[in-house]
């Protein structure tokens, strides 16, 4: 059992590492992080269901360390997914205010569980048998009543609490880095990329949705930076070039993806008009 679990955890760490090293402001990267984490959490669930722990300490280690490692990443990417959808695309200041508010929400949530957070961060073990052994929980020690509705075969009273702490650390670190990036951006001077030689402005005259469809197509094809450029970076570049505000590109992409007819309407139009231009040139 121990070897089986460690193999699953090691495989997960290898797969999720590629996500962690990618651009986490890219909607598709975050989606993949959610998918991988869900798959491996299910693998752990099946392994625990079909096998037995060698001793109580193995079970404590699994529910205190191994399961929360995967579950916290699932929570992290799920929160990040929601963050990307709701993040404002306006001024640097408005984005900073939004991220600050997200950090405050996390801190407020943490304040409700300070006793256990202190227990976990100090590496205490005196209550581990009640916190991390199935069927050993004491109602007086349970602060999160949602535990009573969880799968008793694959959860203890506090493995979810550990996952929340780990996800909190991941989220706060990510938000702090985002704030640092925004501060650096605010010190830079925007380049005048949207002016032609005659002084006319280089304007985008199709719809903003069309431009977002093009951005995603370019990113998916690997045409820019071999596919490593993030959607956020490409969208900001286009906003600078064409002097416009694309709004929430992630939310718009969800709308594009849900089209029942002509999901790649603008890309199809580009191909059609280019072929027409070629025919005219040949004539």
FENQUIQUI-V174975 format. One record per backbone hydrogen bond with DSSP energy under -0.5 kcal/mol. CO is the residue of the C=O (numbers start at 1). NH is the residue of the N-H. E is the energy in kcal/mol with one decimal. If there is no record, write none. Layout:
CO/NH/E  CO/NH/E
//
This chain:
1/5/-2.5  2/6/-2.4  3/7/-2.1  4/8/-1.8  5/9/-2.5  6/10/-2.7  7/11/-2.3  8/12/-2.3  9/13/-2.5  10/14/-1.8  11/15/-2.1  12/16/-3.1  13/17/-1.3  14/18/-0.7  15/18/-0.6  15/19/-0.7  16/20/-2.5  17/21/-1.7  19/22/-1.6  22/24/-0.9  23/26/-1.7  25/27/-0.6  26/30/-1.9  27/31/-2.2  28/32/-1.9  29/33/-2.0  30/34/-2.1  31/35/-2.3  32/36/-2.8  33/37/-2.0  34/38/-2.3  35/39/-2.2  36/40/-2.2  37/41/-2.1  38/42/-1.9  39/43/-1.7  40/44/-2.1  41/45/-2.1  42/46/-2.4  43/47/-2.2  44/48/-2.4  45/49/-2.0  46/50/-2.2  47/51/-1.0  55/58/-0.6  55/59/-1.5  56/60/-2.5  57/61/-2.6  58/62/-2.1  59/63/-2.4  60/64/-2.0  61/65/-2.2  61/66/-1.3  62/67/-2.8  65/69/-1.4  66/70/-1.3  67/71/-3.0  68/72/-2.8  69/73/-0.9  70/74/-1.9  71/75/-2.3  72/76/-2.7  73/77/-2.8  74/78/-2.1  75/79/-2.5  76/80/-2.4  77/81/-2.3  78/82/-1.7  79/83/-2.3  80/84/-2.6  81/85/-1.7  82/86/-1.9  83/87/-1.6  91/95/-1.8  92/96/-2.3  93/97/-2.4  94/98/-1.9  95/99/-2.5  96/100/-2.5  97/101/-2.0  98/102/-1.7  99/103/-2.1  100/104/-2.1  101/105/-1.8  102/106/-1.8  103/107/-2.3  104/108/-2.4  105/109/-2.1  106/110/-2.1  107/111/-1.6  108/112/-0.6  109/112/-0.9  110/113/-2.0  111/114/-0.8  113/117/-2.2  114/118/-2.4  115/119/-2.0  116/120/-2.9  117/121/-2.7  118/122/-1.8  119/124/-2.1  120/123/-1.5  125/128/-1.8  127/130/-1.3  127/131/-2.1  128/132/-3.2  131/158/-1.6  133/136/-1.6  138/141/-2.0  138/142/-0.6  139/142/-1.0  141/143/-0.7  143/145/-0.8  144/147/-1.8  145/148/-1.6  146/149/-1.8  147/150/-1.4  150/152/-0.7  151/154/-1.2  158/162/-1.8  159/163/-2.0  160/164/-2.0  161/165/-1.8  162/166/-2.4  163/167/-2.5  164/168/-2.4  165/169/-2.0  166/170/-1.9  167/171/-2.8  168/172/-2.8  169/173/-2.1  170/174/-2.0  171/175/-2.9  172/176/-2.6  173/177/-1.9  174/178/-2.2  175/179/-2.4  176/180/-2.1  177/181/-2.4  178/182/-2.2  179/183/-2.3  180/184/-2.3  181/185/-2.1  182/186/-2.1  183/187/-1.0  184/188/-0.8  185/188/-0.6  191/193/-1.6  194/202/-3.7  196/199/-2.0  200/196/-3.4  201/203/-1.2  203/205/-0.6  207/211/-1.6  208/212/-2.3  209/213/-2.3  210/214/-2.0  211/215/-2.5  212/216/-2.3  213/217/-1.9  214/218/-2.6  215/219/-2.3  216/220/-2.6  217/221/-2.0  218/222/-0.8  218/223/-1.4  218/224/-0.6  219/222/-0.6  223/225/-0.5  224/227/-1.8  224/229/-1.0  225/228/-2.1  230/234/-2.4  231/235/-2.8  232/236/-2.5  233/237/-2.0  234/238/-2.3  235/239/-2.4  236/240/-2.0  237/241/-2.6  238/242/-2.8  239/243/-0.9  239/244/-1.3  244/246/-0.6  247/249/-1.2  248/252/-2.0  249/253/-2.2  250/254/-1.8  251/255/-1.6  252/256/-2.3  253/257/-2.8  254/258/-1.2  256/259/-1.5  262/265/-1.2  264/268/-2.6  265/269/-1.8  266/270/-2.3  267/271/-2.0  268/272/-2.3  269/273/-2.7  270/274/-2.2  271/275/-2.3  272/276/-1.9  273/277/-2.1  274/278/-2.2  275/279/-2.1  276/280/-2.2  277/281/-2.3  278/282/-2.3  279/283/-1.8
//
